[in-house]
Amino acid sequence: MSGFAACGGSARSTPTAPTAAPPDVVTTPAPPAIPTAVIPACPGSGTPLFDASPVALSDFLAFRPLGFLSPPIHMFPAKHSAFSMTLPGTTPNRVPVRSPGKVWVKEIWEAAFSTGGANYQLYLYPCTDVRVYLGHVATVSERLITEMRKVTPACNSFQDGTALVTTCRHENLVIPLESNEQLGTGPDSAGVDFGVFDFRLSPASFVRIDHYDHFYPYSASPLDYFTSDVKTMLTNKTGSVFGSPFRTASPIGGSFMQDVSGTAQGNWFLPGRYHSNTTDLGPFLGLASDYVNPAQPMIAMGSSVSGINMGLYSFTPEAQGLVNRPFRSVVPDGNVYCFDRFARGQSTGGLPLAQANGVLLMSMPSDSSLKVELAAGTSCAAANRALTANATTFER
């Protein structure tokens, strides 16, 4: 299942080794001004902007909703959707990737990885206040190659938690594409990412919005931007990366913002290290839910809690007491909450679940801090549930 996390392949040949995708977080400033004389102003919210699926219905297994978790890349619920196209252990079958509507290509990023491979990420604007991106694109069209080569790229390298990534960004392009026009082929690995930032929306209500980059709080489900016929087609395939089960909970497009103020539920950082100032999210902690079944709690464990492996952990929530409570029930009340009997196998959405050699303790000293520690014991009933100096402190 790790193939669905973030893998890269050669941009122009068969993938050679697992790699990381262009990361969801990059420390970039707000985008440069767009020539409004070329790109039109946006209509009112609710007006469809797309009328074509970027990937043909027969070419993908499932349309993945927001909220996917997969450490160390997706420590927090993913802010983008994706076309799931390649099962683990199989070679990607490259197919046409097309424009979802009349758009203008503003940026093309080329990414290369220290682990081998490369790919492209394209940023498209259907109108001035909506930014769309397609990732894990293996090749781009000759027309786009010609236009992007006219611009000197800005390149930089950074660690994303799995590899050294070198990204060269061709910016300030204004390349028009017609709806359904082929812009390249994909995927380079598991599927093609599809994300939307809509600056007409109010930003998502994270507990500390300043801990995120400029774009993140304006993420939205691509489903909300299609004409009704295409939306219905995609909705009918929205769910697990394996093609079933489907997501039935509202919103069908999923949720990337799951913070609940004053509780443990949501995204947790290390002091001084935030989404806004690092590309390596691996040390962080996500307390969220499965992207297909939001009733299933998911712990996205990073690398910062001693004794427990990075991975996804789940459990059956209890309605009362201090054991296996839903994350929104863990509050700064002076108690130490305990989690045990971790589920085995896979989550509803097919994500592989890990097992802990002990029980997990959590306590909130304040609304904005959380202490987490692995304690010895086969169950919470048998464990010493007192936090020690070994506990890791996280903050919003």
C-alpha beads as a LAMMPS data file, in Angstrom:
LAMMPS data file: protein, C-alpha beads

396 atoms
395 bonds

1 atom types
1 bond types

-500.0 500.0 xlo xhi
-500.0 500.0 ylo yhi
-500.0 500.0 zlo zhi

Masses

1 110.0

Atoms # bond

1 1 1 0.000 0.000 0.000
2 1 1 2.980 2.293 0.390
3 1 1 2.900 2.859 -3.337
4 1 1 -0.095 5.129 -2.821
5 1 1 1.805 7.421 -0.458
6 1 1 3.976 9.333 -2.858
7 1 1 6.141 7.751 -5.454
8 1 1 8.030 9.132 -8.379
9 1 1 9.277 7.701 -11.605
10 1 1 11.279 8.845 -14.549
11 1 1 9.571 11.699 -16.330
12 1 1 10.243 10.171 -19.740
13 1 1 10.884 6.494 -19.163
14 1 1 9.615 3.598 -17.081
15 1 1 9.864 4.320 -13.327
16 1 1 13.028 2.917 -11.814
17 1 1 12.593 3.240 -8.064
18 1 1 10.088 4.451 -5.460
19 1 1 10.435 8.173 -4.887
20 1 1 8.580 11.063 -3.345
21 1 1 6.144 13.297 -5.169
22 1 1 6.526 17.051 -5.251
23 1 1 5.542 17.768 -1.633
24 1 1 2.262 19.265 -0.553
25 1 1 4.166 21.925 1.360
26 1 1 6.821 24.222 -0.037
27 1 1 7.966 27.417 1.543
28 1 1 7.085 29.760 -1.295
29 1 1 5.697 33.288 -1.191
30 1 1 2.302 34.248 -2.508
31 1 1 2.094 33.859 -6.311
32 1 1 3.025 36.787 -8.560
33 1 1 0.277 38.958 -9.960
34 1 1 -1.591 37.360 -12.847
35 1 1 -2.235 39.409 -16.000
36 1 1 -5.947 39.982 -15.518
37 1 1 -6.240 41.196 -19.107
38 1 1 -5.531 37.583 -20.168
39 1 1 -7.046 35.405 -17.436
40 1 1 -10.684 36.244 -16.673
41 1 1 -12.078 37.208 -13.297
42 1 1 -13.856 34.434 -11.448
43 1 1 -17.633 34.111 -11.466
44 1 1 -19.553 33.719 -8.236
45 1 1 -18.941 30.652 -6.099
46 1 1 -20.996 27.679 -7.244
47 1 1 -20.575 28.367 -10.958
48 1 1 -18.893 25.314 -12.555
49 1 1 -15.376 25.967 -13.840
50 1 1 -14.610 22.483 -15.208
51 1 1 -16.477 20.323 -17.704
52 1 1 -14.025 17.491 -18.411
53 1 1 -12.301 14.917 -16.225
54 1 1 -8.496 15.217 -16.432
55 1 1 -8.325 11.407 -16.608
56 1 1 -10.798 9.324 -18.610
57 1 1 -13.292 7.261 -16.610
58 1 1 -11.839 3.999 -17.922
59 1 1 -8.280 4.997 -16.972
60 1 1 -8.577 5.219 -13.168
61 1 1 -9.648 2.909 -10.354
62 1 1 -11.035 5.546 -8.022
63 1 1 -11.230 9.248 -7.358
64 1 1 -9.657 9.800 -3.961
65 1 1 -11.355 12.309 -1.628
66 1 1 -9.539 14.817 0.559
67 1 1 -8.175 13.527 3.868
68 1 1 -5.829 10.731 2.777
69 1 1 -3.127 9.907 5.365
70 1 1 0.232 8.298 4.647
71 1 1 3.300 9.148 6.775
72 1 1 5.762 10.743 6.292
73 1 1 4.319 12.754 3.370
74 1 1 0.687 12.976 4.445
75 1 1 1.014 13.378 8.203
76 1 1 -2.094 15.535 8.058
77 1 1 -5.268 14.857 6.034
78 1 1 -4.341 15.480 2.402
79 1 1 -5.550 18.763 0.963
80 1 1 -5.835 17.375 -2.569
81 1 1 -7.685 14.585 -4.309
82 1 1 -6.155 12.125 -6.757
83 1 1 -6.969 9.717 -9.531
84 1 1 -5.923 6.303 -8.199
85 1 1 -4.506 4.416 -11.184
86 1 1 -1.831 1.886 -10.188
87 1 1 -2.074 -0.968 -7.710
88 1 1 0.964 -1.649 -5.493
89 1 1 3.531 -3.837 -7.194
90 1 1 2.370 -3.012 -10.706
91 1 1 3.928 -0.770 -13.336
92 1 1 2.124 2.520 -14.065
93 1 1 0.242 2.556 -17.351
94 1 1 0.599 6.037 -18.740
95 1 1 -2.508 7.567 -20.205
96 1 1 -3.486 11.044 -21.418
97 1 1 -3.928 13.763 -18.804
98 1 1 -6.183 16.560 -20.015
99 1 1 -7.279 20.025 -19.032
100 1 1 -10.448 19.990 -16.881
101 1 1 -11.732 23.164 -18.584
102 1 1 -10.598 26.316 -20.285
103 1 1 -7.482 27.208 -18.260
104 1 1 -4.177 29.023 -18.409
105 1 1 -0.959 27.276 -17.375
106 1 1 0.930 29.637 -15.063
107 1 1 3.638 27.376 -13.627
108 1 1 5.315 24.090 -14.533
109 1 1 7.537 22.478 -11.908
110 1 1 10.084 19.802 -12.752
111 1 1 11.007 17.639 -9.773
112 1 1 13.949 15.239 -9.519
113 1 1 14.671 12.976 -6.560
114 1 1 17.819 11.686 -4.918
115 1 1 16.205 8.231 -4.858
116 1 1 15.793 8.304 -8.640
117 1 1 13.114 9.485 -11.013
118 1 1 11.437 12.748 -11.869
119 1 1 8.016 14.179 -12.627
120 1 1 6.069 17.350 -13.299
121 1 1 3.525 19.414 -11.425
122 1 1 1.392 21.888 -13.355
123 1 1 -0.458 24.900 -11.974
124 1 1 -3.488 26.038 -13.933
125 1 1 -5.892 28.962 -13.552
126 1 1 -9.457 28.809 -14.894
127 1 1 -9.870 32.358 -13.517
128 1 1 -7.825 34.767 -11.436
129 1 1 -8.748 33.515 -7.942
130 1 1 -8.719 29.744 -8.449
131 1 1 -5.427 27.846 -8.650
132 1 1 -5.523 24.219 -9.804
133 1 1 -2.666 21.759 -9.753
134 1 1 -2.009 18.373 -11.315
135 1 1 0.824 16.322 -9.858
136 1 1 2.589 13.040 -10.670
137 1 1 2.461 13.958 -14.343
138 1 1 5.078 11.799 -16.081
139 1 1 5.440 13.770 -19.322
140 1 1 4.127 17.089 -20.616
141 1 1 3.149 17.935 -24.171
142 1 1 5.656 19.231 -26.694
143 1 1 3.756 22.511 -26.776
144 1 1 4.164 22.999 -23.031
145 1 1 7.802 21.897 -23.165
146 1 1 8.485 24.512 -25.836
147 1 1 6.818 27.294 -23.847
148 1 1 8.370 26.402 -20.497
149 1 1 11.875 26.316 -22.006
150 1 1 11.466 29.991 -22.865
151 1 1 11.525 30.811 -19.131
152 1 1 14.618 30.501 -16.957
153 1 1 13.609 28.304 -14.029
154 1 1 14.152 28.989 -10.340
155 1 1 15.616 25.844 -8.769
156 1 1 16.116 24.762 -5.179
157 1 1 16.623 21.551 -3.236
158 1 1 15.088 20.433 0.049
159 1 1 14.343 17.355 2.134
160 1 1 10.731 16.202 2.149
161 1 1 11.103 13.364 4.667
162 1 1 11.887 10.619 2.151
163 1 1 14.393 12.099 -0.307
164 1 1 16.299 15.159 -1.410
165 1 1 14.021 16.887 -3.893
166 1 1 15.307 19.319 -6.506
167 1 1 12.540 21.433 -7.967
168 1 1 12.910 23.752 -10.935
169 1 1 9.951 26.098 -11.259
170 1 1 9.071 27.667 -14.593
171 1 1 6.855 30.570 -13.512
172 1 1 5.035 33.540 -15.016
173 1 1 3.779 31.512 -17.940
174 1 1 0.431 32.290 -19.556
175 1 1 -0.329 29.283 -21.790
176 1 1 -3.987 28.823 -22.730
177 1 1 -5.469 25.339 -22.864
178 1 1 -8.891 24.413 -24.159
179 1 1 -11.132 22.089 -22.196
180 1 1 -10.125 18.440 -22.670
181 1 1 -6.860 19.413 -24.378
182 1 1 -4.091 16.919 -23.625
183 1 1 -1.364 18.480 -21.482
184 1 1 0.698 15.365 -20.885
185 1 1 0.608 11.780 -19.691
186 1 1 0.547 10.155 -16.304
187 1 1 0.942 8.821 -13.771
188 1 1 4.591 8.487 -12.875
189 1 1 3.600 6.176 -10.007
190 1 1 0.324 5.464 -8.186
191 1 1 -1.908 8.129 -9.693
192 1 1 -2.342 11.750 -10.694
193 1 1 -2.894 14.296 -7.920
194 1 1 -5.624 16.893 -8.439
195 1 1 -5.867 19.888 -6.117
196 1 1 -7.719 23.202 -5.979
197 1 1 -7.028 26.428 -4.079
198 1 1 -9.943 28.867 -4.151
199 1 1 -9.123 32.329 -2.823
200 1 1 -12.781 33.340 -3.005
201 1 1 -13.417 31.089 0.004
202 1 1 -12.899 31.924 3.650
203 1 1 -9.731 30.202 4.873
204 1 1 -10.172 26.904 6.702
205 1 1 -10.529 27.354 10.448
206 1 1 -7.319 25.733 11.652
207 1 1 -6.526 26.468 15.293
208 1 1 -3.393 28.376 14.214
209 1 1 -3.762 29.414 10.580
210 1 1 -0.418 31.229 10.729
211 1 1 1.292 27.851 11.060
212 1 1 0.390 27.005 7.443
213 1 1 1.667 28.335 4.148
214 1 1 -0.149 30.908 2.026
215 1 1 -2.164 28.397 -0.029
216 1 1 -3.030 25.567 2.368
217 1 1 -6.101 27.065 4.131
218 1 1 -7.807 27.746 0.775
219 1 1 -7.857 24.117 -0.373
220 1 1 -11.126 22.695 -1.699
221 1 1 -12.484 19.484 -3.192
222 1 1 -12.276 19.459 -7.009
223 1 1 -15.708 17.801 -7.088
224 1 1 -17.295 21.153 -6.259
225 1 1 -16.060 22.776 -9.485
226 1 1 -17.430 20.448 -12.178
227 1 1 -20.588 20.536 -14.214
228 1 1 -23.231 18.206 -12.793
229 1 1 -22.660 15.373 -15.284
230 1 1 -18.904 15.153 -14.676
231 1 1 -19.359 15.637 -10.933
232 1 1 -21.785 12.715 -10.832
233 1 1 -19.355 10.537 -12.769
234 1 1 -16.504 11.317 -10.385
235 1 1 -18.681 11.088 -7.268
236 1 1 -19.705 7.571 -8.277
237 1 1 -16.030 6.548 -8.181
238 1 1 -15.017 8.503 -5.065
239 1 1 -13.587 6.303 -2.341
240 1 1 -10.798 3.852 -1.594
241 1 1 -7.695 3.902 -3.759
242 1 1 -8.493 0.281 -4.633
243 1 1 -11.831 1.223 -6.197
244 1 1 -14.053 0.169 -3.277
245 1 1 -15.535 0.820 -0.834
246 1 1 -16.902 4.203 -1.832
247 1 1 -17.182 7.150 0.504
248 1 1 -20.807 7.725 1.548
249 1 1 -20.322 10.265 4.355
250 1 1 -20.849 13.946 3.688
251 1 1 -19.040 15.713 2.192
252 1 1 -18.335 13.102 -0.460
253 1 1 -15.270 15.102 -1.491
254 1 1 -13.717 14.550 1.952
255 1 1 -12.229 16.907 4.548
256 1 1 -8.681 18.200 4.896
257 1 1 -9.310 20.449 7.925
258 1 1 -10.120 18.337 10.987
259 1 1 -8.898 20.541 13.845
260 1 1 -11.314 20.840 16.768
261 1 1 -10.219 23.666 19.062
262 1 1 -9.702 22.760 22.709
263 1 1 -9.408 19.034 21.951
264 1 1 -6.719 16.652 20.713
265 1 1 -8.336 16.232 17.307
266 1 1 -6.397 17.678 14.405
267 1 1 -2.859 18.562 13.381
268 1 1 0.034 18.770 15.835
269 1 1 3.494 20.283 15.310
270 1 1 6.742 20.314 17.224
271 1 1 7.480 23.623 18.966
272 1 1 8.923 26.067 16.458
273 1 1 8.502 23.739 13.459
274 1 1 5.386 24.232 11.392
275 1 1 3.947 23.638 7.962
276 1 1 4.868 27.242 7.159
277 1 1 8.613 26.839 7.753
278 1 1 9.587 23.244 6.905
279 1 1 9.106 20.777 4.077
280 1 1 9.702 17.776 6.344
281 1 1 6.416 16.893 8.037
282 1 1 7.660 13.500 9.214
283 1 1 8.178 14.498 12.878
284 1 1 4.587 15.732 13.313
285 1 1 1.393 14.040 14.547
286 1 1 -2.035 13.822 12.928
287 1 1 -5.112 12.829 14.938
288 1 1 -7.803 12.535 12.321
289 1 1 -10.048 9.988 10.582
290 1 1 -9.972 7.590 7.664
291 1 1 -10.516 9.331 4.336
292 1 1 -13.267 6.868 3.307
293 1 1 -14.881 6.252 6.714
294 1 1 -14.721 9.360 8.935
295 1 1 -16.066 7.314 11.877
296 1 1 -12.758 5.428 12.017
297 1 1 -10.118 7.288 14.072
298 1 1 -6.613 7.392 12.646
299 1 1 -3.343 8.273 14.378
300 1 1 -0.752 9.397 11.828
301 1 1 2.364 8.837 13.921
302 1 1 5.563 10.547 12.888
303 1 1 9.107 10.085 14.099
304 1 1 9.015 12.095 17.342
305 1 1 7.541 9.695 19.919
306 1 1 10.185 7.360 21.323
307 1 1 9.597 3.630 20.934
308 1 1 6.773 3.678 18.388
309 1 1 7.242 3.312 14.654
310 1 1 6.096 5.850 12.122
311 1 1 2.810 4.724 10.600
312 1 1 -0.967 4.688 10.900
313 1 1 -2.727 3.382 14.013
314 1 1 -6.447 2.912 14.599
315 1 1 -8.756 1.653 17.338
316 1 1 -12.425 1.201 18.186
317 1 1 -13.544 4.378 19.987
318 1 1 -15.237 4.194 23.388
319 1 1 -18.084 6.468 24.466
320 1 1 -16.865 7.054 28.030
321 1 1 -13.883 6.733 30.336
322 1 1 -10.224 7.503 29.600
323 1 1 -9.420 4.631 27.228
324 1 1 -9.726 4.776 23.419
325 1 1 -11.815 7.923 23.428
326 1 1 -12.476 9.847 20.200
327 1 1 -9.853 12.566 19.776
328 1 1 -12.425 15.316 20.221
329 1 1 -13.123 13.899 23.702
330 1 1 -9.489 14.293 24.784
331 1 1 -9.418 17.722 26.436
332 1 1 -7.143 19.702 28.822
333 1 1 -8.786 18.339 31.970
334 1 1 -5.684 17.062 33.789
335 1 1 -6.338 13.434 32.828
336 1 1 -4.046 11.039 30.984
337 1 1 -5.891 9.250 28.180
338 1 1 -4.773 5.819 27.041
339 1 1 -5.035 4.007 23.689
340 1 1 -4.622 0.261 23.188
341 1 1 -5.995 -2.721 21.214
342 1 1 -4.922 -1.165 17.944
343 1 1 -6.727 -2.459 14.885
344 1 1 -4.926 -4.816 12.538
345 1 1 -4.846 -5.078 8.790
346 1 1 -6.109 -2.079 6.872
347 1 1 -8.376 0.889 7.439
348 1 1 -11.682 1.131 5.602
349 1 1 -9.853 3.065 2.920
350 1 1 -7.254 0.330 2.507
351 1 1 -4.459 2.052 4.412
352 1 1 -2.058 -0.354 6.182
353 1 1 -2.304 -0.227 9.973
354 1 1 0.638 -0.552 12.343
355 1 1 0.908 -2.193 15.759
356 1 1 2.494 -0.634 18.849
357 1 1 4.665 -2.500 21.327
358 1 1 2.838 -0.945 24.257
359 1 1 0.052 1.529 24.870
360 1 1 -0.115 5.165 23.863
361 1 1 -0.661 7.876 26.469
362 1 1 -1.944 11.391 25.729
363 1 1 -2.630 14.412 27.888
364 1 1 -3.321 18.057 27.102
365 1 1 -1.597 20.509 29.477
366 1 1 -3.413 23.344 27.682
367 1 1 -5.655 24.024 24.680
368 1 1 -2.596 24.356 22.464
369 1 1 -0.286 21.616 23.761
370 1 1 -0.342 17.830 23.781
371 1 1 1.971 15.333 25.475
372 1 1 2.320 11.856 23.938
373 1 1 4.281 8.857 25.205
374 1 1 4.507 5.118 24.534
375 1 1 4.214 3.115 27.777
376 1 1 4.906 -0.537 28.469
377 1 1 1.938 -2.860 28.794
378 1 1 -0.310 -5.114 26.797
379 1 1 -3.366 -3.040 27.656
380 1 1 -4.301 0.225 29.288
381 1 1 -5.641 -1.713 32.267
382 1 1 -2.199 -3.244 32.882
383 1 1 -0.080 -0.182 32.089
384 1 1 1.361 2.526 34.309
385 1 1 -0.534 5.480 32.888
386 1 1 1.627 8.255 34.288
387 1 1 3.508 10.433 31.822
388 1 1 7.256 10.760 32.323
389 1 1 9.994 13.090 31.144
390 1 1 10.218 10.946 27.977
391 1 1 6.874 12.267 26.712
392 1 1 6.985 14.306 23.488
393 1 1 5.333 17.715 23.571
394 1 1 3.440 18.845 20.489
395 1 1 1.707 22.152 19.865
396 1 1 -0.841 23.577 17.471

Bonds

1 1 1 2
2 1 2 3
3 1 3 4
4 1 4 5
5 1 5 6
6 1 6 7
7 1 7 8
8 1 8 9
9 1 9 10
10 1 10 11
11 1 11 12
12 1 12 13
13 1 13 14
14 1 14 15
15 1 15 16
16 1 16 17
17 1 17 18
18 1 18 19
19 1 19 20
20 1 20 21
21 1 21 22
22 1 22 23
23 1 23 24
24 1 24 25
25 1 25 26
26 1 26 27
27 1 27 28
28 1 28 29
29 1 29 30
30 1 30 31
31 1 31 32
32 1 32 33
33 1 33 34
34 1 34 35
35 1 35 36
36 1 36 37
37 1 37 38
38 1 38 39
39 1 39 40
40 1 40 41
41 1 41 42
42 1 42 43
43 1 43 44
44 1 44 45
45 1 45 46
46 1 46 47
47 1 47 48
48 1 48 49
49 1 49 50
50 1 50 51
51 1 51 52
52 1 52 53
53 1 53 54
54 1 54 55
55 1 55 56
56 1 56 57
57 1 57 58
58 1 58 59
59 1 59 60
60 1 60 61
61 1 61 62
62 1 62 63
63 1 63 64
64 1 64 65
65 1 65 66
66 1 66 67
67 1 67 68
68 1 68 69
69 1 69 70
70 1 70 71
71 1 71 72
72 1 72 73
73 1 73 74
74 1 74 75
75 1 75 76
76 1 76 77
77 1 77 78
78 1 78 79
79 1 79 80
80 1 80 81
81 1 81 82
82 1 82 83
83 1 83 84
84 1 84 85
85 1 85 86
86 1 86 87
87 1 87 88
88 1 88 89
89 1 89 90
90 1 90 91
91 1 91 92
92 1 92 93
93 1 93 94
94 1 94 95
95 1 95 96
96 1 96 97
97 1 97 98
98 1 98 99
99 1 99 100
100 1 100 101
101 1 101 102
102 1 102 103
103 1 103 104
104 1 104 105
105 1 105 106
106 1 106 107
107 1 107 108
108 1 108 109
109 1 109 110
110 1 110 111
111 1 111 112
112 1 112 113
113 1 113 114
114 1 114 115
115 1 115 116
116 1 116 117
117 1 117 118
118 1 118 119
119 1 119 120
120 1 120 121
121 1 121 122
122 1 122 123
123 1 123 124
124 1 124 125
125 1 125 126
126 1 126 127
127 1 127 128
128 1 128 129
129 1 129 130
130 1 130 131
131 1 131 132
132 1 132 133
133 1 133 134
134 1 134 135
135 1 135 136
136 1 136 137
137 1 137 138
138 1 138 139
139 1 139 140
140 1 140 141
141 1 141 142
142 1 142 143
143 1 143 144
144 1 144 145
145 1 145 146
146 1 146 147
147 1 147 148
148 1 148 149
149 1 149 150
150 1 150 151
151 1 151 152
152 1 152 153
153 1 153 154
154 1 154 155
155 1 155 156
156 1 156 157
157 1 157 158
158 1 158 159
159 1 159 160
160 1 160 161
161 1 161 162
162 1 162 163
163 1 163 164
164 1 164 165
165 1 165 166
166 1 166 167
167 1 167 168
168 1 168 169
169 1 169 170
170 1 170 171
171 1 171 172
172 1 172 173
173 1 173 174
174 1 174 175
175 1 175 176
176 1 176 177
177 1 177 178
178 1 178 179
179 1 179 180
180 1 180 181
181 1 181 182
182 1 182 183
183 1 183 184
184 1 184 185
185 1 185 186
186 1 186 187
187 1 187 188
188 1 188 189
189 1 189 190
190 1 190 191
191 1 191 192
192 1 192 193
193 1 193 194
194 1 194 195
195 1 195 196
196 1 196 197
197 1 197 198
198 1 198 199
199 1 199 200
200 1 200 201
201 1 201 202
202 1 202 203
203 1 203 204
204 1 204 205
205 1 205 206
206 1 206 207
207 1 207 208
208 1 208 209
209 1 209 210
210 1 210 211
211 1 211 212
212 1 212 213
213 1 213 214
214 1 214 215
215 1 215 216
216 1 216 217
217 1 217 218
218 1 218 219
219 1 219 220
220 1 220 221
221 1 221 222
222 1 222 223
223 1 223 224
224 1 224 225
225 1 225 226
226 1 226 227
227 1 227 228
228 1 228 229
229 1 229 230
230 1 230 231
231 1 231 232
232 1 232 233
233 1 233 234
234 1 234 235
235 1 235 236
236 1 236 237
237 1 237 238
238 1 238 239
239 1 239 240
240 1 240 241
241 1 241 242
242 1 242 243
243 1 243 244
244 1 244 245
245 1 245 246
246 1 246 247
247 1 247 248
248 1 248 249
249 1 249 250
250 1 250 251
251 1 251 252
252 1 252 253
253 1 253 254
254 1 254 255
255 1 255 256
256 1 256 257
257 1 257 258
258 1 258 259
259 1 259 260
260 1 260 261
261 1 261 262
262 1 262 263
263 1 263 264
264 1 264 265
265 1 265 266
266 1 266 267
267 1 267 268
268 1 268 269
269 1 269 270
270 1 270 271
271 1 271 272
272 1 272 273
273 1 273 274
274 1 274 275
275 1 275 276
276 1 276 277
277 1 277 278
278 1 278 279
279 1 279 280
280 1 280 281
281 1 281 282
282 1 282 283
283 1 283 284
284 1 284 285
285 1 285 286
286 1 286 287
287 1 287 288
288 1 288 289
289 1 289 290
290 1 290 291
291 1 291 292
292 1 292 293
293 1 293 294
294 1 294 295
295 1 295 296
296 1 296 297
297 1 297 298
298 1 298 299
299 1 299 300
300 1 300 301
301 1 301 302
302 1 302 303
303 1 303 304
304 1 304 305
305 1 305 306
306 1 306 307
307 1 307 308
308 1 308 309
309 1 309 310
310 1 310 311
311 1 311 312
312 1 312 313
313 1 313 314
314 1 314 315
315 1 315 316
316 1 316 317
317 1 317 318
318 1 318 319
319 1 319 320
320 1 320 321
321 1 321 322
322 1 322 323
323 1 323 324
324 1 324 325
325 1 325 326
326 1 326 327
327 1 327 328
328 1 328 329
329 1 329 330
330 1 330 331
331 1 331 332
332 1 332 333
333 1 333 334
334 1 334 335
335 1 335 336
336 1 336 337
337 1 337 338
338 1 338 339
339 1 339 340
340 1 340 341
341 1 341 342
342 1 342 343
343 1 343 344
344 1 344 345
345 1 345 346
346 1 346 347
347 1 347 348
348 1 348 349
349 1 349 350
350 1 350 351
351 1 351 352
352 1 352 353
353 1 353 354
354 1 354 355
355 1 355 356
356 1 356 357
357 1 357 358
358 1 358 359
359 1 359 360
360 1 360 361
361 1 361 362
362 1 362 363
363 1 363 364
364 1 364 365
365 1 365 366
366 1 366 367
367 1 367 368
368 1 368 369
369 1 369 370
370 1 370 371
371 1 371 372
372 1 372 373
373 1 373 374
374 1 374 375
375 1 375 376
376 1 376 377
377 1 377 378
378 1 378 379
379 1 379 380
380 1 380 381
381 1 381 382
382 1 382 383
383 1 383 384
384 1 384 385
385 1 385 386
386 1 386 387
387 1 387 388
388 1 388 389
389 1 389 390
390 1 390 391
391 1 391 392
392 1 392 393
393 1 393 394
394 1 394 395
395 1 395 396
